[in-house]
Amino acid sequence: MADVPDRLIKLERTAEEERAKLAGLTGGEYDAQLRRWREASEAVQAAIAAHAAATGSSPHEVEQAVKKAVRCSQEDPAVE
């Protein structure tokens, strides 16, 4: 899969940013952030599935291409 749509990259970055925000949280703050991360993750997975269906691609291949594009374009937000 050569071209990864920008919208998929943006959704994946958002999900990773939400995951990174879990660090150091406890209790209710952790639970609320976990919900935000899950919602962002579900949004990216739905977009990947829709893109794969529209292009006749494998969802797994689309997901791997998205993750690779995000990894190659920025540092891990959990490290910041």
ZAMI-86306 format. One record per atom (N, C-alpha, C): z, y, x; atom name; residue in three letters. Coordinates in nm, 4 decimals, padded with zeros to 6 digits, m for minus. Layout:
residues N
(node (Z,Y,X),'CA','ala')
...
//
This chain:
residues 80
(node (00.0000,m00.1172,00.0859),'N','met')
(node (00.0000,00.0000,00.0000),'CA','met')
(node (00.0000,00.1225,00.0898),'C','met')
(node (m00.1057,00.1975,00.0866),'N','ala')
(node (m00.1235,00.3085,00.1794),'CA','ala')
(node (m00.0554,00.4360,00.1334),'C','ala')
(node (m00.0819,00.4759,00.0130),'N','asp')
(node (m00.0344,00.6052,m00.0355),'CA','asp')
(node (00.0839,00.5899,m00.1305),'C','asp')
(node (00.1938,00.6515,m00.0960),'N','val')
(node (00.3119,00.6501,m00.1817),'CA','val')
(node (00.3209,00.7862,m00.2497),'C','val')
(node (00.3208,00.7878,m00.3827),'N','pro')
(node (00.3297,00.9164,m00.4525),'CA','pro')
(node (00.4581,00.9931,m00.4166),'C','pro')
(node (00.4443,01.1226,m00.4035),'N','asp')
(node (00.5590,01.2085,m00.3699),'CA','asp')
(node (00.6731,01.1935,m00.4691),'C','asp')
(node (00.6412,01.1740,m00.5960),'N','arg')
(node (00.7478,01.1623,m00.6972),'CA','arg')
(node (00.8354,01.0401,m00.6709),'C','arg')
(node (00.7764,00.9309,m00.6205),'N','leu')
(node (00.8561,00.8128,m00.5890),'CA','leu')
(node (00.9447,00.8382,m00.4675),'C','leu')
(node (00.8916,00.9073,m00.3699),'N','ile')
(node (00.9704,00.9421,m00.2515),'CA','ile')
(node (01.0872,01.0318,m00.2914),'C','ile')
(node (01.0603,01.1297,m00.3763),'N','lys')
(node (01.1665,01.2207,m00.4203),'CA','lys')
(node (01.2755,01.1451,m00.4961),'C','lys')
(node (01.2361,01.0545,m00.5848),'N','leu')
(node (01.3350,00.9763,m00.6598),'CA','leu')
(node (01.4192,00.8896,m00.5669),'C','leu')
(node (01.3560,00.8267,m00.4694),'N','glu')
(node (01.4297,00.7426,m00.3743),'CA','glu')
(node (01.5250,00.8271,m00.2903),'C','glu')
(node (01.4811,00.9422,m00.2462),'N','arg')
(node (01.5705,01.0312,m00.1697),'CA','arg')
(node (01.6909,01.0714,m00.2539),'C','arg')
(node (01.6661,01.1039,m00.3787),'N','thr')
(node (01.7759,01.1424,m00.4682),'CA','thr')
(node (01.8760,01.0285,m00.4812),'C','thr')
(node (01.8262,00.9067,m00.5002),'N','ala')
(node (01.9157,00.7911,m00.5117),'CA','ala')
(node (01.9970,00.7723,m00.3839),'C','ala')
(node (01.9325,00.7871,m00.2696),'N','glu')
(node (02.0036,00.7717,m00.1426),'CA','glu')
(node (02.1063,00.8830,m00.1220),'C','glu')
(node (02.0743,01.0033,m00.1639),'N','glu')
(node (02.1706,01.1137,m00.1540),'CA','glu')
(node (02.2920,01.0872,m00.2426),'C','glu')
(node (02.2682,01.0347,m00.3609),'N','glu')
(node (02.3793,01.0023,m00.4516),'CA','glu')
(node (02.4646,00.8902,m00.3932),'C','glu')
(node (02.4013,00.7922,m00.3290),'N','arg')
(node (02.4762,00.6839,m00.2644),'CA','arg')
(node (02.5634,00.7391,m00.1526),'C','arg')
(node (02.5076,00.8284,m00.0741),'N','ala')
(node (02.5811,00.8842,00.0395),'CA','ala')
(node (02.7053,00.9621,m00.0054),'C','ala')
(node (02.6993,01.0192,m00.1231),'N','lys')
(node (02.8122,01.0979,m00.1745),'CA','lys')
(node (02.9322,01.0116,m00.2122),'C','lys')
(node (02.9156,00.8801,m00.2160),'N','leu')
(node (03.0268,00.7906,m00.2488),'CA','leu')
(node (03.1311,00.7857,m00.1374),'C','leu')
(node (03.0895,00.8142,m00.0164),'N','ala')
(node (03.1790,00.8033,00.0988),'CA','ala')
(node (03.3034,00.8895,00.0805),'C','ala')
(node (03.4170,00.8261,00.0946),'N','gly')
(node (03.5437,00.8980,00.0904),'CA','gly')
(node (03.6002,00.9241,m00.0482),'C','gly')
(node (03.5250,00.8911,m00.1521),'N','leu')
(node (03.5754,00.9139,m00.2871),'CA','leu')
(node (03.6620,00.7975,m00.3331),'C','leu')
(node (03.7554,00.8263,m00.4234),'N','thr')
(node (03.8393,00.7222,m00.4831),'CA','thr')
(node (03.8594,00.7536,m00.6305),'C','thr')
(node (03.9076,00.6553,m00.7012),'N','gly')
(node (03.9454,00.6748,m00.8407),'CA','gly')
(node (03.8320,00.7233,m00.9292),'C','gly')
(node (03.8669,00.8215,m01.0132),'N','gly')
(node (03.7719,00.8747,m01.1097),'CA','gly')
(node (03.6525,00.9425,m01.0461),'C','gly')
(node (03.6745,01.0099,m00.9323),'N','glu')
(node (03.5627,01.0735,m00.8634),'CA','glu')
(node (03.4624,00.9689,m00.8157),'C','glu')
(node (03.5146,00.8581,m00.7637),'N','tyr')
(node (03.4277,00.7492,m00.7182),'CA','tyr')
(node (03.3492,00.6910,m00.8357),'C','tyr')
(node (03.4188,00.6655,m00.9459),'N','asp')
(node (03.3542,00.6072,m01.0634),'CA','asp')
(node (03.2432,00.6974,m01.1168),'C','asp')
(node (03.2686,00.8268,m01.1224),'N','ala')
(node (03.1680,00.9216,m01.1710),'CA','ala')
(node (03.0477,00.9260,m01.0777),'C','ala')
(node (03.0729,00.9269,m00.9476),'N','gln')
(node (02.9634,00.9298,m00.8507),'CA','gln')
(node (02.8860,00.7985,m00.8525),'C','gln')
(node (02.9563,00.6885,m00.8708),'N','leu')
(node (02.8904,00.5585,m00.8794),'CA','leu')
(node (02.7937,00.5566,m00.9985),'C','leu')
(node (02.8340,00.6141,m01.1100),'N','arg')
(node (02.7442,00.6235,m01.2269),'CA','arg')
(node (02.6212,00.7067,m01.1936),'C','arg')
(node (02.6404,00.8187,m01.1237),'N','arg')
(node (02.5256,00.9030,m01.0862),'CA','arg')
(node (02.4304,00.8268,m00.9936),'C','arg')
(node (02.4872,00.7513,m00.8995),'N','trp')
(node (02.4031,00.6732,m00.8087),'CA','trp')
(node (02.3268,00.5659,m00.8852),'C','trp')
(node (02.3963,00.4965,m00.9748),'N','arg')
(node (02.3290,00.3916,m01.0530),'CA','arg')
(node (02.2171,00.4494,m01.1388),'C','arg')
(node (02.2410,00.5648,m01.2001),'N','glu')
(node (02.1369,00.6290,m01.2815),'CA','glu')
(node (02.0163,00.6664,m01.1958),'C','glu')
(node (02.0419,00.7195,m01.0774),'N','ala')
(node (01.9325,00.7566,m00.9875),'CA','ala')
(node (01.8580,00.6321,m00.9398),'C','ala')
(node (01.9302,00.5254,m00.9114),'N','ser')
(node (01.8684,00.4006,m00.8676),'CA','ser')
(node (01.7838,00.3388,m00.9782),'C','ser')
(node (01.8347,00.3435,m01.1002),'N','glu')
(node (01.7587,00.2915,m01.2134),'CA','glu')
(node (01.6320,00.3731,m01.2364),'C','glu')
(node (01.6392,00.5036,m01.2164),'N','ala')
(node (01.5219,00.5895,m01.2343),'CA','ala')
(node (01.4142,00.5557,m01.1320),'C','ala')
(node (01.4537,00.5350,m01.0073),'N','val')
(node (01.3536,00.5024,m00.9054),'CA','val')
(node (01.2953,00.3638,m00.9300),'C','val')
(node (01.3767,00.2688,m00.9712),'N','gln')
(node (01.3253,00.1349,m00.9991),'CA','gln')
(node (01.2273,00.1355,m01.1162),'C','gln')
(node (01.2573,00.2126,m01.2190),'N','ala')
(node (01.1666,00.2235,m01.3338),'CA','ala')
(node (01.0347,00.2875,m01.2918),'C','ala')
(node (01.0417,00.3900,m01.2088),'N','ala')
(node (00.9204,00.4575,m01.1619),'CA','ala')
(node (00.8375,00.3659,m01.0728),'C','ala')
(node (00.9038,00.2873,m00.9899),'N','ile')
(node (00.8331,00.1918,m00.9045),'CA','ile')
(node (00.7633,00.0872,m00.9899),'C','ile')
(node (00.8331,00.0348,m01.0894),'N','ala')
(node (00.7731,m00.0656,m01.1776),'CA','ala')
(node (00.6529,m00.0079,m01.2522),'C','ala')
(node (00.6657,00.1145,m01.3006),'N','ala')
(node (00.5555,00.1781,m01.3731),'CA','ala')
(node (00.4358,00.2012,m01.2807),'C','ala')
(node (00.4623,00.2459,m01.1591),'N','his')
(node (00.3541,00.2697,m01.0632),'CA','his')
(node (00.2855,00.1379,m01.0268),'C','his')
(node (00.3644,00.0345,m01.0050),'N','ala')
(node (00.3076,m00.0959,m00.9712),'CA','ala')
(node (00.2195,m00.1475,m01.0847),'C','ala')
(node (00.2665,m00.1341,m01.2071),'N','ala')
(node (00.1878,m00.1788,m01.3223),'CA','ala')
(node (00.0590,m00.0983,m01.3364),'C','ala')
(node (00.0676,00.0315,m01.3151),'N','ala')
(node (m00.0495,00.1188,m01.3306),'CA','ala')
(node (m00.1545,00.0946,m01.2226),'C','ala')
(node (m00.1096,00.0515,m01.1047),'N','thr')
(node (m00.2032,00.0340,m00.9935),'CA','thr')
(node (m00.2369,m00.1123,m00.9666),'C','thr')
(node (m00.1716,m00.2034,m01.0387),'N','gly')
(node (m00.1943,m00.3454,m01.0152),'CA','gly')
(node (m00.1324,m00.3949,m00.8861),'C','gly')
(node (m00.0324,m00.3246,m00.8393),'N','ser')
(node (00.0360,m00.3605,m00.7146),'CA','ser')
(node (00.1590,m00.4436,m00.7443),'C','ser')
(node (00.2100,m00.5063,m00.6420),'N','ser')
(node (00.3352,m00.5796,m00.6523),'CA','ser')
(node (00.4508,m00.4790,m00.6516),'C','ser')
(node (00.5445,m00.4893,m00.7461),'N','pro')
(node (00.6600,m00.3986,m00.7438),'CA','pro')
(node (00.7364,m00.4055,m00.6120),'C','pro')
(node (00.7460,m00.5239,m00.5555),'N','his')
(node (00.8163,m00.5389,m00.4272),'CA','his')
(node (00.7448,m00.4609,m00.3171),'C','his')
(node (00.6118,m00.4708,m00.3131),'N','glu')
(node (00.5357,m00.3981,m00.2115),'CA','glu')
(node (00.5486,m00.2475,m00.2296),'C','glu')
(node (00.5469,m00.2018,m00.3551),'N','val')
(node (00.5632,m00.0587,m00.3819),'CA','val')
(node (00.7007,m00.0140,m00.3359),'C','val')
(node (00.8032,m00.0910,m00.3705),'N','glu')
(node (00.9399,m00.0546,m00.3310),'CA','glu')
(node (00.9531,m00.0482,m00.1796),'C','glu')
(node (00.8981,m00.1453,m00.1093),'N','gln')
(node (00.9059,m00.1460,00.0372),'CA','gln')
(node (00.8326,m00.0262,00.0969),'C','gln')
(node (00.7179,00.0092,00.0401),'N','ala')
(node (00.6425,00.1252,00.0887),'CA','ala')
(node (00.7197,00.2542,00.0662),'C','ala')
(node (00.7867,00.2643,m00.0484),'N','val')
(node (00.8670,00.3833,m00.0785),'CA','val')
(node (00.9826,00.3932,00.0204),'C','val')
(node (01.0547,00.2846,00.0394),'N','lys')
(node (01.1684,00.2852,00.1317),'CA','lys')
(node (01.1237,00.3191,00.2743),'C','lys')
(node (01.0114,00.2633,00.3156),'N','lys')
(node (00.9597,00.2922,00.4494),'CA','lys')
(node (00.9220,00.4401,00.4619),'C','lys')
(node (00.8576,00.4950,00.3592),'N','ala')
(node (00.8179,00.6364,00.3618),'CA','ala')
(node (00.9408,00.7266,00.3709),'C','ala')
(node (01.0461,00.6913,00.2999),'N','val')
(node (01.1684,00.7725,00.3035),'CA','val')
(node (01.2360,00.7594,00.4394),'C','val')
(node (01.2441,00.6388,00.4913),'N','arg')
(node (01.3065,00.6174,00.6226),'CA','arg')
(node (01.2329,00.6928,00.7326),'C','arg')
(node (01.1016,00.6932,00.7244),'N','cys')
(node (01.0214,00.7587,00.8280),'CA','cys')
(node (01.0237,00.9107,00.8170),'C','cys')
(node (01.0631,00.9625,00.7018),'N','ser')
(node (01.0547,01.1073,00.6817),'CA','ser')
(node (01.1881,01.1795,00.6917),'C','ser')
(node (01.2986,01.1051,00.6990),'N','gln')
(node (01.4281,01.1740,00.7096),'CA','gln')
(node (01.5328,01.0815,00.7668),'C','gln')
(node (01.6399,01.1431,00.8077),'N','glu')
(node (01.7555,01.0677,00.8550),'CA','glu')
(node (01.8300,01.0109,00.7358),'C','glu')
(node (01.9124,00.9118,00.7605),'N','asp')
(node (01.9952,00.8525,00.6564),'CA','asp')
(node (02.0951,00.9568,00.6070),'C','asp')
(node (02.0949,00.9888,00.4751),'N','pro')
(node (02.1871,01.0904,00.4249),'CA','pro')
(node (02.3347,01.0502,00.4385),'C','pro')
(node (02.3628,00.9236,00.4563),'N','ala')
(node (02.5015,00.8792,00.4731),'CA','ala')
(node (02.5565,00.9191,00.6092),'C','ala')
(node (02.4703,00.9499,00.7028),'N','val')
(node (02.5111,00.9818,00.8395),'CA','val')
(node (02.5433,01.1297,00.8560),'C','val')
(node (02.4919,01.2126,00.7690),'N','glu')
(node (02.5083,01.3581,00.7830),'CA','glu')
(node (02.6504,01.4024,00.7864),'C','glu')
//
